[in-house]
Amino acid sequence: MSAESDKRKQRRIPVELWIEAARDGELYFQRASNLSIGGAYFTQTVPLPVGSKVALKFSLPNDTHEILCQGEIVTAKGLGMGVLFVGLKAVDQGRIEKLIDLHEQTDKTQH
């Protein structure tokens, strides 16, 4: 099994989330349209080259805790790009996982 197909197996949820991305002294605010414990997908942006590294900073909805980690651009197409979280702390992974669980539970009760 390839790493690419393994990455796509991660549970991901739709989000409306702004993530601060810093690279080469420049700061960008990226809009994430989906989120998993492994990364996020940025929409409505001019993508950076695949392999680019960025410093990420964001907070999850209804949570004031700031998550800091590195990111690596793994896909870039059209006006979007996928970013892989690198060095995400276990406690922050847990926060994201909790948000995904909550979203999935809410989704089930609404259907």
N, C-alpha and C positions, 0 to 999 in steps of 0.2 A: 504494500500500500504506500502511495507517495505521500510526502509531507503535505502537498497541496490538498489532496482529498481528505487527509486527516484534519487539516485546519477547517475545512468546510463543515465537518461534523460537529463542531462546537455549537452549542445552543446560542442563538443570537436573537435579539429583540429589536424592534423598531424603536428609535428614540428621537427626540428633538433635543440635542445637546451641543453646546459650544465647547470646543476644546482648544486651548491655547497651544500653539505649536511654534517653537523657536528654532531657527536654523541660521547659522552664519550671522549672528547678531540681529537678525530680522525676526519680528514677531507677527504671527498670523493667528486669526481666530477662525477656526475651521468648524463647519456645521456637520456633526455626525448624524447619519440617518439610521445606522444600526450599530449595535454594540454586542460584543461577546467578551468572555474573560481573556481571550487572546488578542483582541484588537477592535478596531472600529472602521467604519466606512465613511469617508468624507465626501459630501456632495456639494455641487455648485462651487467648485474650486478649480483652479488651474493646477493639474497634478504636478507634483515634483517627480523627478526621475526615479524609477524603481531602484531600490538600494539606498536612497537618501536616508539620512538619520535626522531625527528631530527630537527636541526635548518637549515633552507633553505635560500639561497641567490642566486638570479639570475636576469638577465636583459632580457627583451623581444627583439626579432629581431628589429633592427633599432631604438632602444630606449636605452639611456644611464642610465636611472633611475634604481637604484638597488631596487629590491623587496626583503623584508625580512619578513619571517614568520616562524612559526613552521609547522612541518609536522608530520603526523601519518601514519605509514605503515598499509594499509587496505587490501591489497592482496599481495600474494607472490607465484609465481609459475615459475618453470623453471629458466630462467635467467632474470626474470623481477619482478617488484613490483609496485603496485599502491600506491601513497601517497596522502593523503587528506591534503589540506592546512588548517591550524588552525590559527586563528588570523590574517587573511589577511586583510589589511586595505581596506576600501571602494574605495579609490583612485586607489589602485593597482588592485582591482577587475575590476574597470572601464577600466584600461589599458588592462587587459586580454580580457575583453569583446569587446573592440574596435578592438583588433587584430583578434579575432574570427569573428567579423562582416566583417572586411576587407578581411579576407581569404574566407569567404562564398561569398561575392560579387565578388571577383576575380574568384572564382571557377565557379560561374554562367555565367560570361562573357566569360569564356574559353570553355564552353560546348554548 
